[in-house]
Amino acid sequence: MIAAVLYCGAENEYLTCAVGGEIFALVPDLISVLETETGREVGTEELKYGLRVSVIAIPCSPLLCSPYALEVVGPTAFGLTTEFEAGTVGQYREPVSA
């Protein structure tokens, strides 16, 4: 298990996650925070210092990477100055029905 100090910037959703000052996940990618022992999701209003969590970052759809979409759902829409780079948390894959 890796233990580190995690910073999650949030409003009503997680906008950014960083460890040691290095951002590894940024809106519009989906950032999910889970309680490490139970796997229960931790909402922004529940996150507190000392809580043991695991973070999952899921790449957003390419539809959210256009300049127009980023104006609405990207970092600058939330007042952040960090520029979004698609593919930072992985490559998006189209969903497949079973």
Disulfide bonds with the S-S distance in Angstrom:
none
